[in-house]
Amino acid sequence: MALDLTFWSDYGGSPIDFGRLKQIVVYQGKHLGDVLLTTPLIETLRDLTPAKIIVCSTAESRLLIDDPDRNIFWNERHRGVIGAVRQALRITGRPVDLFIDLNGSIDSLMTKKVVAPKYSIRIGEAKKRIFDGYTVTLPRNSGIGRHKIDQHLDLLRRMGVRGGSLHRDLSTITLDKNINSDDVSRLERLVDASEKYVVIHPCSRWLFKTPSPE
């Protein structure tokens, strides 16, 4: 779909001044591919605001996220109420202006409650709970037929961000910075860059993504 949508005119906008934000938390506690699909949202935020951006995600995604030079920080996701409180306490050194929930889990909800953001928004497909208390929840049907990247960017559209301000390409800026010479050497020993090659990933954490033996 085109980026300049009239979709949100049906729901009303909730614009905020990104230039005045000091700290933003993005909660994406899913697997590595899901975190990669979050990078356009993170890069858009990086262009919109000077705020410190903290991304709560899995340990394996740190190389994709942690970039202190650009004021982007990784915070490991911990499951359950106790884990959520523990990770939230690592964030509360300064007030959180905006909490973006891409996970919809109990621990993302508990983290949000502990950090007590001024403004919070969550993706529409997240499970609805009567005690959520989010400032804005996208309509549950807003993601139907739309790429996950656009579903993430819809959160920013809901807050008044439009058009050319939105990044839609996946970003490996942080990953490229975090890969060292040893990583490159190991890769070069495995792959001849002058030759064409195919990578086959035969199994997945999710059964529906795993090819049959045939």
Summary of the structure (lengths in Angstrom):
residues: 214
radius of gyration: 18.4
end to end distance: 35.7
largest distance: 56.9
contacts: 604
relative contact order: 0.17
helix: 42%
strand: 13%
